[in-house]
Amino acid sequence: MALSLAVLVFINAWCIPLYDVDFAYFSGVRVARAAVLALGVNLFWLTLVAWVIIRMLHRRQSRRLHFACHCLFFAMLLRPLNFCRVHILSLTAHQVIAFVKQPIVTVGVLALGALVLWQHRRVAWVMAVALGLLSPLALLILVKLVLLSLHLQSMALPASGVLSPAAPVRAGQPRVVWIIFDETDQRLAFEQRPAGLDLPEFDRLRHESLYATNAYAPGDSTAYSMPALTIGQRVSAVSVKRASDLALTLEDSGKVVLWSKAPSVFSAARELSVNTGLVGWYHPYNRVLASSLNYCRWYPWPGFGPAEAPKFGDALVSQMGWTPRSLEFKQLYVNACRASATDGRFLATNQTYGLVLLHLPPPHWPGVYLPARGEFTTEPMPLTEGYFNNLALADRELGELRRAMEQCGQWSKTWLLLSADHSWRNAESYDGKRDLRVPFLLKAPASGEPITYSPRMNTVLTHDLILAILGGAVKGEQDAVGWLDAHRSEKGPVKRTLLSH
């Protein structure tokens, strides 16, 4: 019972890195040796503590002591329940809170809580029997840890792909910097922006660009949209094929292709002798698209951070305090924001690379930015406040990128395309509305008067538009208007989300 309880309490620490088949794809490190050793220690000490408490309860019949220990027992079981909410049921905290706020549900929850406290001895006995039935799982975890510790099972991931050396830059070759700010919402970033939220860089870019007001991403999640944007075809299903690839089901034909093998905007650019570079997060671009890239940096989704702790002490603490929105999760996210922004400025200012994709984390949750002070924070932040604060962070990163490009003379020589992979999926928590539109701003090298483009369009055409620019078929914003009219599709985003994020 004690060992089973310890295994359930630390389910976040072992389930994803040891048994989730998708983890190898999304992780930068399959599982660090320090994490394996730390998990063994954490399971040992919690098992020992639980065993001592169980023995003590057998010997002492104090009602208060039993009640307190049973309440602690129930509280510990909330961790595996929360794990199931996030990873199995895919329920957001907002959805759970909205459900519980219903009067009849609230009454039911309070009644159930009162019943559990009243019959705490019987409930604890039932839970203890369940733990006993789960004991084979605990033994399986221990065997897995032993195999990993003795190197009888690999902890490694496939190496990054080999990047091709950059070719000489042809004189007069058009250059494109393509920015995807993750989860940017067209309605809330531009049209119905909250009072007090200043986004001067977004506004400045809008007033010198082709600005599409009815643009829709190919999918409603990063897992669907980013592959679709790079290959120029909408994707109806996504599944992890191996640690370095996704299997994509194409929406129009139903054909299943591997992302790494499908022709992409990068492979097409390389055929035009254009050097390509990418800075991104979530998808392991350096493993999937390396064959068509000359430069690549990527940062994993922080949810897989515990398995990557390089030091034993860090892993030990991480596993004990890990929740999806914990302090360490936010610190990992802050690190990804800082590093990707720095790498992005390097790439955008380097004229060697004619096609640059920057898939940057903000304004995606968790909220980590304080606009009033211009500082990062790992302190708790409400969901809606965090989103709008991170929008200000995206605006700041855009401004820093612009100034860096202006200083080196690349701003006036480069096409800049700014969009998003999907809109804000938790927008209903703010004002009860959900709008699937995303920003789409296209600035030509010689910026002119702003153009507002209102027809409905799907941004999956970005693939073909970029190639038209690199090939010289589109030379300015007016050319882009005609091109969009001829090539746009009114289809909305695919909303299936077999993979989260």
WOQUI-V188239 format. One record per run of one state. SS is the DSSP state (a for helix, b for strand, c for the rest). FROM is the first residue (numbers start at 0). TO is the last residue. If there is no record, write none. Layout:
# WOQUI-V188239
SS FROM TO
SS FROM TO
This chain:
# WOQUI-V188239
c 0 0
a 1 8
c 9 9
a 10 18
c 19 21
a 22 25
c 26 31
a 32 58
c 59 61
a 62 86
c 87 91
a 92 99
c 100 101
a 102 117
c 118 118
a 119 132
c 133 133
a 134 148
c 149 174
b 175 180
c 181 184
a 185 190
c 191 198
a 199 205
c 206 208
b 209 211
c 212 213
b 214 215
c 216 217
b 218 218
c 219 220
a 221 230
c 231 233
b 234 241
c 242 243
b 244 249
c 250 254
b 255 257
c 258 263
a 264 270
c 271 274
b 275 280
c 281 283
a 284 287
c 288 288
a 289 291
c 292 293
b 294 298
c 299 300
a 301 307
c 308 310
a 311 320
c 321 325
a 326 347
c 348 353
b 354 359
c 360 367
b 368 369
c 370 373
b 374 375
c 376 381
a 382 406
c 407 409
a 410 412
c 413 413
b 414 418
c 419 426
a 427 430
c 431 435
b 436 437
c 438 438
b 439 442
c 443 449
b 450 452
c 453 455
b 456 457
a 458 469
c 470 475
a 476 486
c 487 492
b 493 493
c 494 500
